[in-house]
Amino acid sequence: VSIPVSINDNYLLASGDILNIKTWNTIYSEEDSSTVLSVQVSKTGTIFIPSIGSFYANNKTIGSLQNEILTEGKKKLKYFNVELTLEKLREVSIFVTGEVNRPGQVLTTPYNNILNILNRAEGVTSKASLRNIKILRGSQEIMIDLYSYFLGNKNIDELKLKDGDTLIIPVVKDLVYINGEINRPGIYEINQEKDYNSLINLAGG
C-alpha cells in the first residue's frame, strides 16, 4: 500500500505497519556507519531493534516512538542516533453494505476517509441516504451526516474508519426540491430541518 505524499504527524501506528529504521552508533567515520532496518509492527504491537531492544509501537506516533528508541539507545551505546520513517501502511478491512453499487469487503488504509471507501465500492446508488449513514464498530453505532462535510462545516479527512468496521448506507427517506433565489438550487435530503429557514440555509442561503 503506497504512502500519501504527506502523512499526518498524528498517524497512530498499529500491527501491520512497516517502519524504516536508520540508526548510527558513531559520530565521525570515513565510511557510512549507519544501519537501515525494515521492521513490521508485530501482531502484538511491538518492534525489535538489535542491540537496543523491543518497543511497544501500537497506538503511538512515529515521533514519540523515535524519541523512546533514542532515549533507550543512548543508555546502551555511547553514541547513538535514530531516524524513523513509515515505509508501508497497514491494510484495514471495511465491510460496506446497503445502497452502494458493489457491496462487500473493501481493503484500504487507515489514511483513507469514508469517501475513498465509497469510491472503492463504486459509489452509492440513486436511492442512497447521505445523512443517515451508520458505522458499526463492535457494539458501538456511529451516525454520520455527510452533508456536514460536503457543506464545509467539518473536515472529511477527520472521518476515518477502523479495521473491522461495517459501513451501512441506508435508503433515503425524505427529499425536497429547492429552487428560486438561492445559492444552491437542487434536490436535498431532509434530516433535522424543521422549518423554511433551515431549508434555505441548507441550500446556501
Beta strands, then each sheet from edge to edge (+ up, - down):
strand 1: 18-24
strand 2: 35-40
strand 3: 46-49
strand 4: 53-56
strand 5: 81-88
strand 6: 92-98
strand 7: 104-108
strand 8: 133-137
strand 9: 140-144
strand 10: 166-169
strand 11: 175-178
strand 12: 186-189
sheet 1: 2+ 1- 5+
sheet 2: 3+ 4-
sheet 3: 7+ 6- 10- 8+ 9-
sheet 4: 11+ 12-
end
